[in-house]
Amino acid sequence: MIKSFLVALMLIILGTNAIAQNTFTISGLVRDQKDGLPGASIYLSGYKIATVADNDGRFKLANLKPGSYDILVQLIGYLPYSKSVIISDKSVQVELVLKENVAQLEEVVIRADPNRQKYINQFKEFFIGKTPNALQCKILNPQVLNVDFDITKSTLTVSTTEFLVVENKALGYRLKFIYYSGHPFFEELKASAAKKKKYIAAREIAYYGSSQHFFRSLYANKTQEEGFIINKMIKVPNPNRYPEYIINTNLEKIKAVPEKTGIRQNKGKIDTALFNFWMKQKEMPKTIDRFSRAEVLTDTLVHYFNQNLKYLSYTDALLIQYTKEKESLAYSNTGFWIFRPLDVPENEISVANLTGEGVRFYENGGIYDSRSLLYEGFWAYEKVADMVPMDYVPLPKK
């Protein structure tokens, strides 16, 4: 009896140690140029994990799996701060040095811009999106946005030195952004039991079929089981466009000044119709996309980078179909729609383009460097309004 008890106790201890070995902490100090800063709020971007610095400015974020994390720090009177941290096989200690927010202490002159609201609406469409969920999102502090439109370049620049706060009443989150790249910090909205039930249902729809869901499935080698089909979008030469050297040769001939031949000529006059034809040829895309029917097998696509990261590298672009959801009418009427052959079902389709040699990703679906991928199609259509935290756990399947 005693022997059995000791064996059971050893198994419990070993199991606890195994769990501890698989999770790590990010700890450290938040300070200014001199002292620790008590009361500073520390968040993990993309998660619902947060803490507050103690009286000495020290903090700890525990139970973290290996991955790439962005730490966000907020404290009144100081500029928001962010720092990227990578956990591989051990806990990490950091020192976060905040700078005083001088703009809050000095007199600020505000000039009324009659177009400000129009620009903020344009920014909201680009940033939050145009999906049905986006209609239930609201920027709570638009006054922190600095809006600048360069009329010479037709470029809209929006920036802020404070947290931008967005309330998403479709999914039940309040999101805090420090920059517009990467992920926000998620807070749960207070809600009744009935409202929470609606939030959970909406979050399930937002998660399933998302890029986060796909990369989690890809890491676990369960893409087919989870409803994904992987094909290629291959770029082929545009049959309606002349080769580049022919276009350039003809444009040079048309723009060349005629030589003197003794015959009266209209100097500088060019054949406008011919010039316009070759200019249109110049503006045509050199390639067009072709939907490849051959299914891409994950065992030839994915490799281990290290014990915590997997690596994905490919030519052309990946075309990912999610077979468990059909394209909505709202999406079909947008400019994000991807062309498909007539016999291909109306599944949600996204295209993933590599911007470099490859992409590394974690078990939770997080991308090591979010700039390594550029999305088209459904994943480009869904923006902030359809995001769930990186530590989101879907309901068990029945």
KEVEXLUM-548946 format. One line per field, with one value per residue (C-alpha): residue in three letters; chain; x, z, y. Coordinates in steps of 0.02 Angstrom, whole numbers, padded with zeros to 5 digits. Each point is the difference from the previous one (the first is absolute). Layout:
BEGIN
residu c(ALA ...)
chaine c(A ...)
u c(X ...)
w c(Z ...)
v c(Y ...)
% end
This chain:
BEGIN
residu c(MET ILE LYS SER PHE LEU VAL ALA LEU MET LEU ILE ILE LEU GLY THR ASN ALA ILE ALA GLN ASN THR PHE THR ILE SER GLY LEU VAL ARG ASP GLN LYS ASP GLY LEU PRO GLY ALA SER ILE TYR LEU SER GLY TYR LYS ILE ALA THR VAL ALA ASP ASN ASP GLY ARG PHE LYS LEU ALA ASN LEU LYS PRO GLY SER TYR ASP ILE LEU VAL GLN LEU ILE GLY TYR LEU PRO TYR SER LYS SER VAL ILE ILE SER ASP LYS SER VAL GLN VAL GLU LEU VAL LEU LYS GLU ASN VAL ALA GLN LEU GLU GLU VAL VAL ILE ARG ALA ASP PRO ASN ARG GLN LYS TYR ILE ASN GLN PHE LYS GLU PHE PHE ILE GLY LYS THR PRO ASN ALA LEU GLN CYS LYS ILE LEU ASN PRO GLN VAL LEU ASN VAL ASP PHE ASP ILE THR LYS SER THR LEU THR VAL SER THR THR GLU PHE LEU VAL VAL GLU ASN LYS ALA LEU GLY TYR ARG LEU LYS PHE ILE TYR TYR SER GLY HIS PRO PHE PHE GLU GLU LEU LYS ALA SER ALA ALA LYS LYS LYS LYS TYR ILE ALA ALA ARG GLU ILE ALA TYR TYR GLY SER SER GLN HIS PHE PHE ARG SER LEU TYR ALA ASN LYS THR GLN GLU GLU GLY PHE ILE ILE ASN LYS MET ILE LYS VAL PRO ASN PRO ASN ARG TYR PRO GLU TYR ILE ILE ASN THR ASN LEU GLU LYS ILE LYS ALA VAL PRO GLU LYS THR GLY ILE ARG GLN ASN LYS GLY LYS ILE ASP THR ALA LEU PHE ASN PHE TRP MET LYS GLN LYS GLU MET PRO LYS THR ILE ASP ARG PHE SER ARG ALA GLU VAL LEU THR ASP THR LEU VAL HIS TYR PHE ASN GLN ASN LEU LYS TYR LEU SER TYR THR ASP ALA LEU LEU ILE GLN TYR THR LYS GLU LYS GLU SER LEU ALA TYR SER ASN THR GLY PHE TRP ILE PHE ARG PRO LEU ASP VAL PRO GLU ASN GLU ILE SER VAL ALA ASN LEU THR GLY GLU GLY VAL ARG PHE TYR GLU ASN GLY GLY ILE TYR ASP SER ARG SER LEU LEU TYR GLU GLY PHE TRP ALA TYR GLU LYS VAL ALA ASP MET VAL PRO MET ASP TYR VAL PRO LEU PRO LYS LYS)
chaine c(A A A A A A A A A A A A A A A A A A A A A A A A A A A A A A A A A A A A A A A A A A A A A A A A A A A A A A A A A A A A A A A A A A A A A A A A A A A A A A A A A A A A A A A A A A A A A A A A A A A A A A A A A A A A A A A A A A A A A A A A A A A A A A A A A A A A A A A A A A A A A A A A A A A A A A A A A A A A A A A A A A A A A A A A A A A A A A A A A A A A A A A A A A A A A A A A A A A A A A A A A A A A A A A A A A A A A A A A A A A A A A A A A A A A A A A A A A A A A A A A A A A A A A A A A A A A A A A A A A A A A A A A A A A A A A A A A A A A A A A A A A A A A A A A A A A A A A A A A A A A A A A A A A A A A A A A A A A A A A A A A A A A A A A A A A A A A A A A A A A A A A A A A A A A A A A A A A A A A A A A A A A A A A A A A A A A A A A A A A A A A A A A A A A A A A A A A A A A A A)
u c(00000 00138 00099 -00149 -00024 00184 -00009 -00156 00082 00155 -00109 -00090 00165 00073 -00158 00008 00183 -00039 -00133 00117 00138 -00117 -00047 00109 -00009 00041 00052 00094 -00001 -00096 00094 00037 00176 00020 -00125 -00122 -00177 -00137 -00173 00056 -00119 00087 -00091 00042 -00050 -00125 -00048 -00110 00152 00044 00071 00047 00174 00023 00063 00177 -00053 00025 -00118 -00022 -00103 -00010 -00056 00060 00040 00148 -00038 00024 -00080 -00022 -00005 -00105 00019 -00115 00017 -00078 00128 00111 00001 -00067 00139 00020 00137 00014 00052 00030 -00018 00087 00054 00015 -00083 00046 00043 -00019 00023 -00129 00050 -00142 00015 -00100 -00144 00052 -00152 -00113 00097 00014 -00136 -00076 -00070 -00141 -00043 -00172 00004 -00167 00053 00057 -00155 00005 00181 -00038 -00142 00120 00126 -00135 -00049 00181 00046 -00158 -00074 -00166 -00068 -00167 00099 00086 -00169 -00004 00174 00031 00160 -00022 00137 00014 00071 00170 00018 00115 -00065 00102 -00049 00137 -00093 00154 00017 -00184 00063 -00093 00110 -00079 00106 -00015 00113 -00132 -00097 -00140 -00151 -00129 -00158 -00063 -00181 -00013 00130 -00005 00178 00081 00163 00149 00125 00169 00043 -00104 00108 -00010 -00137 -00093 -00024 -00172 -00115 -00169 -00151 -00119 -00156 -00150 -00002 -00110 00116 00154 -00081 -00020 00181 00061 -00098 00067 00179 -00013 -00051 00141 00132 -00046 00071 00116 00187 00027 -00107 00091 00175 -00051 -00068 00155 00114 -00101 -00005 -00191 -00045 -00112 -00085 -00032 -00077 00144 00052 00167 00031 00113 -00035 00125 00054 00012 00051 -00143 -00046 -00075 00161 00147 00173 00083 00139 -00126 -00102 00154 00069 -00162 -00017 00178 -00033 -00158 00082 00161 00026 -00006 00161 00008 -00030 -00038 -00184 -00105 -00049 -00102 00135 -00048 -00165 -00032 -00131 -00114 -00105 00155 00082 -00156 -00007 00178 -00023 -00152 00108 00131 -00131 -00069 00054 00142 -00081 -00174 -00053 -00050 -00091 00100 -00108 00143 -00017 00155 00047 00052 00140 00091 -00041 00040 00163 00064 00106 00036 -00093 -00126 -00011 -00052 00053 -00099 00078 -00072 -00001 -00144 -00138 -00103 -00187 -00093 -00182 -00102 -00135 -00107 -00057 -00066 00037 -00127 -00091 00083 00172 -00044 -00042 00171 00163 00082 -00089 00115 -00038 -00042 -00048 -00188 00005 00091 -00120 -00029 00114 00091 00162 00157 00169 00162 00147 00176 00094 00164 00073 -00120 -00108 00025 -00150 -00044 -00119 -00129 -00008 00110 00119 00181 00007 -00172 00082 00053 -00175 -00118 -00181 -00130 -00180 -00097 00144 00032 -00186 -00006 00094 -00002 -00189 00017 00152 00002 00146 00149 -00041 -00180 -00062 -00148 -00140 00020 -00076 -00156)
w c(00000 00050 -00154 -00114 00084 -00027 -00184 -00024 00089 -00110 -00156 00058 00035 -00168 -00089 00088 -00047 -00181 -00006 00082 -00124 -00145 00065 00036 00069 -00058 00150 00028 00047 -00066 00034 -00062 -00010 00189 00095 -00013 -00048 00109 -00074 -00181 -00100 -00097 -00138 -00124 -00174 -00080 00165 00152 00115 00105 00167 00098 00061 00190 00114 -00066 -00183 -00014 -00091 -00056 -00141 00031 -00084 -00173 -00137 -00119 -00126 -00058 00113 -00005 00172 00012 00145 00049 00139 00013 -00034 -00104 -00183 -00038 -00019 -00091 -00005 -00096 00098 -00059 00117 -00063 00140 00155 00092 -00048 00104 -00073 00051 -00072 00001 -00025 -00064 00068 -00111 -00027 -00109 00151 00101 -00131 -00072 -00155 -00142 -00093 -00176 -00063 -00158 -00092 -00081 00161 00023 -00182 00021 00163 -00087 -00138 00129 00093 -00161 -00037 00180 00075 -00163 -00091 00065 00093 00164 -00046 00007 00186 00034 00068 00029 00179 -00003 -00178 00074 00023 -00189 -00094 -00179 -00145 -00184 -00127 -00149 -00113 00028 00041 00157 00166 00155 00170 00157 00189 00152 00110 00003 -00127 00078 -00107 00069 -00095 00051 -00126 00085 00175 00007 00039 -00098 00039 -00137 00017 -00184 -00149 -00044 00100 00123 00135 00183 00031 00147 00029 -00005 00147 -00057 00060 -00016 -00155 -00080 00040 -00089 -00156 00014 00010 -00155 -00097 00056 -00062 -00172 00001 00050 -00114 -00174 00056 -00034 00186 -00015 -00159 00073 00159 -00109 -00109 00152 00063 -00176 00003 -00141 -00093 00161 00045 -00171 -00099 -00178 -00058 -00184 -00093 -00086 -00142 -00094 -00189 -00137 -00053 -00178 -00038 00034 -00119 00067 00097 -00128 -00142 00101 00047 -00178 -00073 00133 -00033 -00188 00025 00120 -00104 -00089 -00191 -00096 -00129 -00175 -00097 00011 00109 00161 00152 00133 00160 -00067 00043 -00048 00152 -00034 -00021 00154 00105 -00062 00056 00164 00038 -00039 00122 00137 -00023 00132 -00061 00075 00040 00137 -00040 00122 00012 00033 00071 00189 00100 00131 00170 00026 -00151 00053 00186 00092 00177 00025 00182 00143 00013 -00177 -00166 -00167 -00159 -00169 -00174 -00176 -00077 00130 00112 -00036 00156 -00006 00159 -00042 00156 -00038 -00161 -00058 00064 -00114 00095 -00046 -00181 -00033 00055 -00095 00098 -00096 -00079 -00174 -00005 -00140 -00015 00063 00162 00151 00080 00146 00087 -00096 00057 -00084 00101 -00088 00072 00013 00034 -00006 00123 00156 00175 00110 00174 00068 00047 -00180 00033 -00136 00050 -00117 -00057 -00144 -00081 -00073 -00104 -00011 -00137 -00002 00158 00122 -00072 00016 00185 00105 00182 00018 -00025 00109 00153 00125 -00040 00156 -00057 00031 -00108 00074 -00001 -00156 00030)
v c(00000 00120 -00050 00037 00169 00046 -00049 00105 00147 -00013 -00001 00157 00087 -00052 00058 00169 00021 -00043 00135 00125 -00040 00039 00173 00151 00177 00175 00104 00160 00183 00150 00163 00175 00071 -00014 -00105 -00145 00049 -00077 -00022 -00018 -00112 -00138 -00094 -00137 00055 -00119 -00082 00028 -00012 00154 00054 00157 00047 -00008 00140 -00025 -00005 -00187 -00119 -00181 -00079 -00188 -00162 00051 -00124 00021 00135 00179 00131 00188 00080 00158 00122 00143 00129 00173 00135 -00114 -00051 -00174 -00125 -00165 -00130 -00163 -00154 -00178 -00148 -00156 -00117 00109 00144 00179 00153 00175 00181 00120 00184 00123 00178 00145 00058 00180 00035 -00024 00127 00137 00111 -00080 00105 -00088 00057 -00047 -00106 -00006 -00165 -00085 -00108 -00056 -00055 -00091 -00093 -00052 -00058 -00098 -00092 -00046 -00045 -00075 -00063 -00007 -00165 -00012 -00007 00164 00088 -00038 00069 00174 00099 00064 00132 00071 00161 -00086 -00025 00117 00010 00066 -00008 00037 00070 -00010 -00189 -00038 -00086 -00007 -00020 -00036 -00010 00015 00011 -00082 -00163 -00008 -00085 -00092 -00078 -00152 -00034 -00142 -00111 00077 00069 00167 00012 00111 00040 00081 -00011 -00051 -00149 -00160 -00044 00096 -00043 -00077 00037 -00084 00114 -00017 -00091 -00099 -00189 00012 00128 -00105 -00146 00107 00059 -00180 -00049 00150 -00035 -00180 00063 00128 -00129 -00144 00024 00141 00004 -00037 -00157 -00052 00015 -00092 -00140 00003 -00016 -00149 -00077 00004 00119 -00122 -00055 00182 00037 00080 -00042 00068 00037 00121 00164 -00002 00155 -00025 00125 00113 -00057 00171 00095 00019 -00043 00142 00031 00020 00126 00102 -00003 00068 00135 00058 00009 00102 00122 00020 00169 -00025 00032 00140 -00072 00159 -00038 00113 -00087 00051 00000 -00089 -00066 -00184 -00125 00017 -00154 -00110 00076 -00034 -00180 -00038 00093 -00109 -00151 00066 00018 -00176 -00129 -00109 -00154 -00064 -00120 -00178 -00115 -00162 -00154 -00104 -00016 00044 -00131 00069 -00127 00075 00177 00011 -00035 00021 00157 -00043 -00085 00143 00067 -00074 00070 00024 00041 -00012 00072 00099 00029 -00114 -00004 -00057 -00054 -00018 -00125 00019 00177 00075 00176 00125 00122 00144 -00068 -00041 00183 00063 00023 -00142 -00138 -00131 -00067 -00185 -00122 -00023 -00179 00045 00011 00169 -00038 00141 00023 00090 00021 00007 00084 -00013 00165 -00091 -00174 -00079 00018 -00070 -00035 -00065 -00130 00132 00063 00151 00058 00035 00150 00061 00096 -00164 -00026 00106 -00056 00016 -00058 -00040 00022 00174 00042 -00047 00127 00059 -00022 -00189 -00034 -00112 -00014 -00111 -00102 -00026 -00177 -00055 -00102 -00190 -00077 -00103)
% end
